[in-house]
Amino acid sequence: MNKFRVSLPLDESGFLGRECPSEKCRGYFKIKPGTGLPGNSKIHCPYCGFTAEINDFTTEDQIRYAKSLAIREISKEIVKELKKLEFDSRPTGPLGIGISLKVKPARPLPIFRYREKSLETSITCSNCGLEYAVFGVFAFCPDCGQHNSLQILSQNHDIILRMLDIAANAENEVSQWLIGNALEDCVSSFDGFGRHVCYVYRNSSSNPKKAPEVSFQNLEKAKEKIIELFGIDLSNGVNNDEWQMAKRAFQKRHLLAHRMGVIDEEYVRKSGDISARVGRKVIISEEEIRQLIEVLGKLTTYFVNELAATLSKPKEN
């Protein structure tokens, strides 16, 4: 029996579609062949972490495409074999009867065509170099399995730092507006990071239903929840001065979001800011945001490393 190989078409950017075989997931993503770990035959679903042979991630459209090619090739082989049976017997005998068999190929069978889907986020894994694309933002690397939460957070911090560079050369009002936005973005990105990490590791927590609900907009409350759910003390990732500085910055962000930056008694009580005066506008400096980014980098790295070291492999499904 003859064999033939089907090459699946890539999209305009060189990516190949994949689909998680887990019935609980069936998530669609794309990878760029030639990047990542050489010779790796197994991949991970970026959404649920399910691991299987790469061919198990073939999409339904790709299977239909391959089948249509196979049927066309099989039909060609059948015609080729039938043509070997062709004959032409000239008329003989008193009745002059002749018999012939001719095989006339039918019109080629149609090939099923498809287009790979457009996705929302393209990522190059910082660990193995695989280029892949997913819906949403956070994901496991399909090649090495590393979760990209720290990588995405670092990219957000890079953007915030560029914002601060602009603020340094802007007029005072614009500068203060940019610095305030930078602080809010720091807290928002940290909150998004923390929530998703808790979601990914929820099955390893003491309460899988409550783990994804943890808010990281208040550091002290987040610390208490993480100790309760995972037995990890976030504040151990930095020294006391850094922890207090981060708590104070988060309290300043709360004032920006809810009181237009005007100091109230709650801020004075919770922040420990001895320079604060009720009714005055809170002071936020560019250097303070840069320090906060450095501290948050330590906290998040510590959190992820502790989870990886002490808990079972994360599963999203």
C-alpha positions in Angstrom: 0.0 0.0 0.0 1.4 3.4 -1.0 1.8 6.0 1.7 1.8 9.8 1.4 2.4 12.6 3.8 0.1 15.6 4.3 1.7 19.0 5.0 -0.7 21.2 6.9 -0.7 24.8 5.6 0.5 27.6 7.9 -1.2 31.0 8.3 0.2 34.2 6.8 2.5 34.6 9.9 3.8 31.1 9.8 1.7 29.7 12.6 -0.1 26.4 12.8 -3.4 25.9 14.6 -3.8 23.4 17.4 -6.8 22.3 19.5 -6.7 20.8 23.0 -8.0 17.2 22.9 -9.4 17.4 26.4 -13.2 17.4 26.3 -13.3 19.8 29.2 -11.2 22.4 27.3 -11.1 22.1 23.5 -9.2 25.4 23.5 -7.8 26.7 20.2 -4.2 28.1 19.9 -1.4 28.4 17.4 2.3 27.6 17.5 5.1 28.5 15.1 6.9 25.4 13.9 10.7 25.7 14.1 10.7 27.7 17.3 10.9 26.3 20.8 12.4 23.0 21.9 13.9 21.0 19.0 12.4 17.5 18.6 9.8 17.8 21.3 7.0 15.5 20.4 4.6 16.4 23.3 2.9 19.7 23.9 0.8 21.3 26.6 -2.5 23.1 26.2 -1.8 26.8 27.0 -5.2 27.1 28.7 -5.6 23.9 30.8 -2.1 22.4 30.9 -3.3 19.1 29.4 -0.3 17.2 27.9 -0.3 14.8 25.0 1.5 14.0 21.7 1.5 16.9 19.2 -0.6 15.0 16.7 -3.3 14.7 19.3 -3.8 18.5 19.1 -4.8 18.4 15.4 -7.8 20.6 14.7 -11.1 19.4 13.2 -10.5 21.6 10.1 -7.0 20.1 9.7 -8.4 16.6 9.9 -11.1 17.4 7.3 -8.4 18.9 5.0 -6.1 15.8 5.4 -9.1 13.4 4.7 -10.0 15.3 1.6 -6.4 15.0 0.3 -6.3 11.4 1.2 -9.6 10.6 -0.6 -8.3 12.4 -3.7 -5.1 10.4 -3.7 -6.9 7.1 -3.0 -9.2 7.8 -5.9 -6.2 8.5 -8.2 -4.7 5.1 -7.1 -8.0 3.3 -7.8 -8.2 4.9 -11.3 -4.5 3.9 -11.9 -5.2 0.3 -10.9 -8.4 0.1 -13.0 -6.5 1.5 -16.0 -4.3 -1.6 -15.8 -7.5 -3.6 -16.6 -8.1 -1.7 -19.8 -8.3 -3.8 -23.0 -9.5 -3.4 -26.6 -10.6 -6.6 -28.4 -11.1 -6.0 -32.1 -14.2 -7.4 -33.8 -13.8 -11.1 -34.7 -16.0 -13.9 -35.8 -19.0 -13.9 -38.1 -20.8 -11.4 -36.0 -17.9 -9.0 -35.8 -18.3 -8.4 -32.1 -15.5 -6.6 -30.3 -15.2 -5.8 -26.6 -13.2 -3.0 -25.0 -12.8 -1.5 -21.5 -11.7 2.0 -21.0 -11.4 3.8 -17.7 -12.2 7.5 -17.9 -11.1 9.5 -14.8 -13.7 11.6 -13.2 -13.3 15.2 -12.3 -10.8 15.5 -9.4 -12.5 15.4 -6.0 -12.6 18.8 -4.2 -10.1 19.7 -1.4 -11.5 21.0 1.8 -10.0 24.5 2.5 -9.9 26.4 5.7 -8.3 29.4 7.4 -6.6 29.4 10.8 -8.4 31.6 13.4 -7.2 35.0 14.5 -6.1 35.1 18.1 -5.6 37.9 20.6 -2.1 37.6 22.0 1.1 36.5 20.4 3.9 35.4 22.9 7.5 34.3 22.7 8.3 32.1 25.6 11.1 33.6 27.7 12.1 30.0 28.7 12.3 28.0 25.5 11.7 30.6 22.7 8.5 29.0 21.3 6.3 31.5 19.5 2.7 30.9 20.1 -0.7 32.7 20.1 -3.7 32.4 22.4 -7.1 33.9 23.3 -6.8 36.1 26.3 -3.4 36.9 27.8 -2.2 34.3 30.4 -1.2 30.8 29.3 1.1 27.8 29.6 3.9 27.6 27.0 2.8 24.7 24.7 6.4 23.5 24.4 8.1 23.7 27.9 4.9 24.1 30.0 6.1 27.3 31.8 3.2 29.6 32.7 3.7 33.1 31.2 2.2 35.1 34.2 5.6 36.6 35.2 6.5 37.3 31.6 3.3 39.2 31.0 3.6 41.1 34.2 7.2 42.1 33.3 6.0 43.3 29.9 3.4 45.5 31.7 6.1 46.9 33.9 8.2 47.7 30.9 5.4 49.8 29.5 4.8 51.5 32.9 8.5 52.4 33.0 8.3 53.9 29.5 5.4 55.9 30.8 7.5 57.2 33.6 10.2 58.2 31.2 7.7 60.4 29.4 6.5 61.8 32.7 10.1 62.9 33.5 10.1 65.2 30.5 6.5 66.5 30.6 5.1 69.6 32.2 4.1 69.3 35.8 0.3 68.6 35.4 0.9 66.1 32.7 3.7 64.5 34.6 1.6 64.1 37.7 -1.3 62.6 35.7 1.1 60.1 34.0 2.6 59.1 37.4 -0.8 58.6 38.9 -1.8 56.4 36.0 1.4 54.5 36.3 0.6 53.7 39.9 -2.9 52.5 39.0 -1.5 50.4 36.2 1.0 48.8 38.7 -1.8 47.8 41.0 -4.1 46.6 38.2 -1.4 44.5 36.6 -0.5 43.0 39.9 -4.1 42.2 40.7 -4.6 40.6 37.3 -1.4 38.5 37.8 -2.4 37.4 41.3 -6.0 36.5 40.4 -4.9 34.3 37.5 -2.1 32.6 39.3 -4.6 31.7 42.1 -7.0 30.5 39.4 -4.4 28.3 37.8 -3.3 26.7 41.2 -6.8 26.7 42.7 -7.0 22.9 42.8 -3.9 22.9 45.0 -5.5 25.4 47.5 -7.5 24.7 50.6 -10.6 26.1 48.9 -10.7 25.8 45.1 -13.9 27.8 44.8 -12.5 30.8 46.8 -9.0 30.9 45.4 -9.9 32.6 42.1 -11.8 35.3 44.0 -8.8 36.7 45.9 -8.3 40.4 45.3 -4.7 41.7 45.2 -5.6 45.4 45.4 -5.0 45.4 49.1 -1.7 43.8 50.0 -2.4 43.0 53.6 -5.7 41.4 52.9 -4.2 39.5 49.9 -1.4 38.3 52.2 -4.0 36.9 54.7 -5.9 35.1 52.0 -2.8 33.5 50.4 -1.7 32.2 53.8 -5.1 30.7 54.3 -5.4 29.2 50.9 -1.9 28.2 50.0 0.1 28.5 53.2 2.5 31.0 51.6 3.3 34.4 53.3 3.8 36.9 50.5 5.6 39.4 52.7 8.5 36.9 53.0 9.4 37.7 49.4 10.8 41.1 50.4 12.2 42.9 53.5 10.0 44.8 55.9 10.8 48.2 54.5 9.9 47.1 51.0 6.7 45.5 52.2 5.6 48.7 54.0 6.5 50.8 51.0 4.4 48.7 48.7 1.5 48.8 51.1 1.7 52.6 51.3 1.8 52.8 47.5 -1.3 50.6 47.2 -3.1 52.9 49.7 -2.2 55.9 47.6 -3.7 54.2 44.6 -6.9 53.6 46.6 -7.0 57.4 47.2 -6.6 58.1 43.5 -9.3 55.6 42.5 -11.9 56.6 45.2 -11.1 60.1 46.5 -9.4 61.9 43.6 -6.1 61.6 45.5 -7.3 63.5 48.6 -6.0 62.1 51.9 -8.5 60.8 54.5 -8.1 59.4 58.0 -8.3 55.8 56.8 -5.2 56.4 54.6 -3.3 57.9 57.6 -4.2 55.0 59.8 -3.4 52.2 57.3 -0.4 53.6 55.5 1.8 54.7 58.4 2.6 57.8 56.3 3.7 60.3 58.9 3.9 63.1 56.4 0.3 62.8 55.3 -2.2 65.5 56.2 -6.0 64.9 56.0 -7.6 67.0 53.2 -4.3 67.4 51.3 -3.5 65.7 48.0 -1.3 62.6 48.3 2.2 63.0 46.9 3.3 60.3 44.4 6.8 60.5 42.9 8.3 58.9 39.8 11.0 57.2 41.9 8.3 55.7 44.2 6.7 54.0 41.2 10.1 52.6 40.0 10.7 51.3 43.5 7.3 49.7 43.6 7.9 47.9 40.3 11.1 46.5 41.7 9.3 45.3 44.9 6.4 43.8 43.0 8.9 41.9 40.8 10.3 40.3 43.9 6.9 39.5 45.4 5.6 37.9 42.2 8.7 35.8 41.6 8.7 34.6 45.2 5.0 33.7 45.0 5.3 31.7 41.8 8.5 29.9 42.9 6.9 29.0 46.2 3.8 27.6 44.5 5.9 25.6 42.0 8.1 24.2 44.8 5.4 23.3 47.3 2.3 22.5 45.4 1.2 19.9 42.8 1.3 20.6 39.0 -1.4 23.3 38.2 -4.5 22.3 36.2 -7.0 24.7 34.9 -9.6 22.1 34.0 
